[in-house]
Amino acid sequence: MRVCAAPPFAADAPRVEQARWRAHDLLRLARLAPVPDEPAWVRGAFARAPFAVVRRAQAAAGFVAAGVRGTARSERFGTWIDVQDIESSISPESLLAVEPVAQRASLPAFVALAALRDSADLLNAFAWGPTGSAGFELAAQVPTISETSDLDLLIRMPERCDAAPIEALFEALTHAAQHARTRIDAQIETPSGGVALAELAARKPSVLVRASDGARLVADPWIPG
């Protein structure tokens, strides 16, 4: 997040792992509690689309770490949601059943998503779905992506996957991106946290894992940290 609010709970309050909501889930909110030093754009963004994206950070009981999106790439605000203000949640994989409005379906990110959804046998072995701008637009039903937007994907791999299928998956996504004239940025969700598919496909000796307690380099992301 570009900017993050101070937690509304004591610094020494016990932090808990939230099992009900996972990173990249979209939360529809009944209200967004104002916080000190909140950027000026936040209220307008929330009025336009009353959603927040679950982020990777631990919170005290009764709160969820989430982020609010504005209309510009620089407008990202990390905040803390009272669970009582959550009306519903949407996972990335559930968004595969949602179509963009007809006049926006020809945008490159949506073209790539449609092609993957309809024909990607490699992907269909996993739970997966769009995140980022494309996922937000599908969930909130407000224009969010542009002609130059990447397609961000989350692919869940709770079990270890061999190098060959990972490399084949990376090649398939690269081909789909080139055909749609966009870029696909895929993140693999492992027991340790999120890892870029590109790093796994490169067979690096260690990869950067993003988890709720921070980012770290690990040799094997399928061994929980």
C-alpha positions as CSV (number, residue, x, y, z in Angstrom):
1,M,0.0,0.0,0.0
2,R,1.2,3.5,-0.8
3,V,-0.2,4.9,2.5
4,C,-1.4,3.0,5.6
5,A,-3.5,4.1,8.5
6,A,-2.4,3.5,12.1
7,P,-4.1,0.5,13.6
8,P,-7.2,1.2,15.6
9,F,-6.0,-1.2,18.3
10,A,-3.1,-1.2,20.7
11,A,0.3,-1.9,19.3
12,D,0.8,-4.7,21.8
13,A,-2.7,-6.3,21.1
14,P,-2.4,-9.9,20.1
15,R,-2.6,-10.4,16.4
16,V,-4.6,-13.3,14.9
17,E,-4.6,-15.1,11.6
18,Q,-7.9,-14.4,9.9
19,A,-9.3,-17.6,8.5
20,R,-12.6,-16.4,7.1
21,W,-11.1,-13.8,4.7
22,R,-8.0,-14.3,2.7
23,A,-5.6,-12.0,0.8
24,H,-7.1,-10.6,-2.4
25,D,-10.7,-11.3,-1.3
26,L,-12.9,-8.3,-2.0
27,L,-15.1,-7.1,0.9
28,R,-18.3,-5.2,0.4
29,L,-18.7,-2.8,3.3
30,A,-21.6,-1.2,5.0
31,R,-19.4,1.6,6.1
32,L,-15.7,2.7,6.0
33,A,-14.7,4.2,9.4
34,P,-12.8,7.4,8.9
35,V,-9.3,7.6,10.3
36,P,-6.9,10.5,11.0
37,D,-4.8,11.7,8.0
38,E,-6.9,9.8,5.6
39,P,-6.1,10.8,1.9
40,A,-8.7,13.2,0.5
41,W,-9.7,10.8,-2.4
42,V,-10.7,7.9,-0.1
43,R,-14.3,9.1,0.6
44,G,-15.1,9.6,-3.0
45,A,-13.6,6.3,-4.0
46,F,-15.6,4.5,-1.3
47,A,-18.8,6.2,-2.4
48,R,-18.1,5.1,-6.0
49,A,-17.4,1.5,-5.0
50,P,-17.9,0.4,-1.4
51,F,-15.3,-2.3,-1.5
52,A,-11.9,-3.0,0.1
53,V,-9.3,-5.6,-0.8
54,V,-8.0,-7.9,2.0
55,R,-4.2,-7.4,2.3
56,R,-1.5,-9.4,3.8
57,A,-1.1,-8.1,7.4
58,Q,-2.1,-9.4,10.8
59,A,-4.8,-7.6,12.8
60,A,-6.2,-7.8,16.3
61,A,-9.4,-9.8,16.8
62,G,-12.4,-8.1,15.3
63,F,-10.5,-6.4,12.5
64,V,-9.2,-7.2,9.0
65,A,-6.4,-5.5,7.2
66,A,-7.6,-4.2,3.9
67,G,-7.0,-1.6,1.2
68,V,-9.1,0.9,-0.6
69,R,-8.5,1.6,-4.3
70,G,-8.8,5.0,-6.0
71,T,-9.0,5.8,-9.7
72,A,-5.3,6.4,-10.1
73,R,-2.5,3.8,-9.6
74,S,-1.0,6.0,-6.8
75,E,-4.3,5.9,-4.9
76,R,-4.0,2.9,-2.6
77,F,-4.8,3.2,1.1
78,G,-4.2,0.5,3.6
79,T,-6.6,0.6,6.5
80,W,-8.3,-1.7,9.1
81,I,-11.9,-2.9,8.7
82,D,-14.2,-3.7,11.7
83,V,-15.6,-7.1,10.8
84,Q,-19.1,-5.8,11.8
85,D,-18.9,-3.5,8.8
86,I,-18.5,-6.3,6.3
87,E,-21.6,-7.1,4.3
88,S,-20.2,-9.8,2.1
89,S,-17.0,-11.1,0.5
90,I,-16.0,-12.2,-3.0
91,S,-13.0,-14.5,-3.7
92,P,-10.9,-14.2,-6.9
93,E,-12.1,-17.7,-8.1
94,S,-15.7,-16.8,-7.8
95,L,-15.2,-13.9,-10.2
96,L,-14.6,-16.3,-13.1
97,A,-18.4,-16.6,-13.3
98,V,-18.8,-12.8,-13.7
99,E,-18.7,-11.2,-17.2
100,P,-17.5,-7.7,-17.8
101,V,-20.1,-5.3,-19.3
102,A,-20.3,-5.9,-23.0
103,Q,-18.7,-2.6,-24.1
104,R,-15.6,-3.3,-22.0
105,A,-15.1,-7.0,-22.8
106,S,-12.7,-6.1,-25.6
107,L,-10.2,-4.5,-23.2
108,P,-6.9,-6.6,-23.4
109,A,-7.0,-7.7,-19.8
110,F,-10.6,-9.0,-20.2
111,V,-9.7,-10.7,-23.5
112,A,-6.9,-12.5,-21.9
113,L,-9.1,-13.6,-18.9
114,A,-11.8,-14.9,-21.2
115,A,-9.3,-16.9,-23.2
116,L,-7.8,-18.5,-20.1
117,R,-11.2,-19.2,-18.6
118,D,-12.4,-20.9,-21.7
119,S,-9.4,-23.0,-22.7
120,A,-6.6,-23.1,-20.1
121,D,-6.5,-26.8,-19.2
122,L,-3.4,-26.2,-17.1
123,L,-5.1,-23.6,-15.0
124,N,-8.2,-25.7,-14.5
125,A,-6.3,-28.1,-12.3
126,F,-6.2,-25.3,-9.7
127,A,-8.6,-22.8,-8.0
128,W,-7.7,-19.5,-9.6
129,G,-9.2,-16.1,-10.5
130,P,-8.5,-12.5,-11.3
131,T,-7.3,-9.9,-8.8
132,G,-6.1,-6.4,-9.2
133,S,-7.9,-3.9,-11.4
134,A,-9.7,-6.6,-13.4
135,G,-11.0,-8.4,-10.3
136,F,-12.1,-5.1,-8.7
137,E,-14.0,-4.1,-11.8
138,L,-15.8,-7.4,-12.0
139,A,-16.7,-7.3,-8.3
140,A,-17.7,-3.7,-8.0
141,Q,-19.1,-3.3,-11.5
142,V,-17.4,0.1,-12.0
143,P,-14.9,0.9,-14.8
144,T,-11.4,0.2,-13.4
145,I,-9.1,-1.2,-16.0
146,S,-7.7,0.5,-19.1
147,E,-6.2,-0.5,-22.4
148,T,-2.8,-0.7,-20.7
149,S,-3.9,-2.6,-17.6
150,D,-2.2,-5.9,-16.7
151,L,-4.2,-8.9,-15.8
152,D,-3.4,-10.0,-12.3
153,L,-4.2,-13.6,-11.3
154,L,-4.2,-15.6,-8.1
155,I,-3.6,-19.3,-8.4
156,R,-4.0,-21.5,-5.3
157,M,-1.4,-24.3,-5.0
158,P,-1.8,-25.8,-1.5
159,E,0.1,-28.9,-2.6
160,R,3.6,-29.0,-4.0
161,C,3.8,-28.7,-7.8
162,D,6.7,-30.0,-9.8
163,A,8.9,-27.6,-11.8
164,A,7.8,-28.9,-15.3
165,P,4.0,-28.1,-14.8
166,I,4.9,-24.7,-13.3
167,E,7.1,-23.9,-16.3
168,A,4.3,-25.0,-18.7
169,L,1.8,-22.9,-16.9
170,F,4.1,-19.9,-17.1
171,E,4.6,-20.4,-20.8
172,A,0.8,-20.8,-21.3
173,L,0.1,-17.5,-19.5
174,T,2.9,-15.8,-21.5
175,H,1.4,-16.9,-24.7
176,A,-2.1,-15.8,-23.7
177,A,-0.8,-12.4,-22.7
178,Q,1.0,-11.9,-26.0
179,H,-2.1,-12.9,-27.9
180,A,-4.2,-10.4,-26.0
181,R,-1.5,-7.8,-26.2
182,T,-1.3,-7.3,-22.4
183,R,0.8,-8.7,-19.5
184,I,-0.3,-11.4,-17.1
185,D,1.1,-11.2,-13.5
186,A,0.3,-14.4,-11.7
187,Q,0.8,-15.0,-8.0
188,I,0.9,-18.5,-6.6
189,E,-0.7,-19.0,-3.2
190,T,1.3,-21.6,-1.3
191,P,1.3,-22.7,2.4
192,S,3.9,-20.1,3.1
193,G,2.2,-17.2,1.3
194,G,2.2,-15.6,-2.2
195,V,5.0,-16.2,-4.7
196,A,5.3,-14.8,-8.2
197,L,4.8,-17.6,-10.8
198,A,7.7,-16.1,-12.8
199,E,10.1,-16.7,-9.9
200,L,9.0,-20.3,-9.5
201,A,9.3,-20.9,-13.2
202,A,12.9,-19.5,-13.2
203,R,13.9,-22.3,-10.7
204,K,15.6,-19.8,-8.4
205,P,17.2,-21.4,-5.3
206,S,15.0,-19.2,-3.2
207,V,11.9,-17.2,-3.9
208,L,10.3,-14.1,-2.3
209,V,7.2,-15.1,-0.2
210,R,4.7,-12.5,0.9
211,A,2.9,-13.5,4.0
212,S,0.8,-11.8,6.7
213,D,3.8,-11.4,8.9
214,G,6.0,-9.9,6.2
215,A,8.1,-10.9,3.1
216,R,11.0,-13.2,3.2
217,L,13.1,-15.4,1.0
218,V,12.5,-19.2,1.3
219,A,13.9,-22.2,-0.5
220,D,10.6,-24.1,-0.5
221,P,7.3,-22.2,-0.2
222,W,5.4,-25.4,0.3
223,I,6.9,-25.8,3.8
224,P,4.9,-23.4,6.0
225,G,7.0,-20.8,7.6
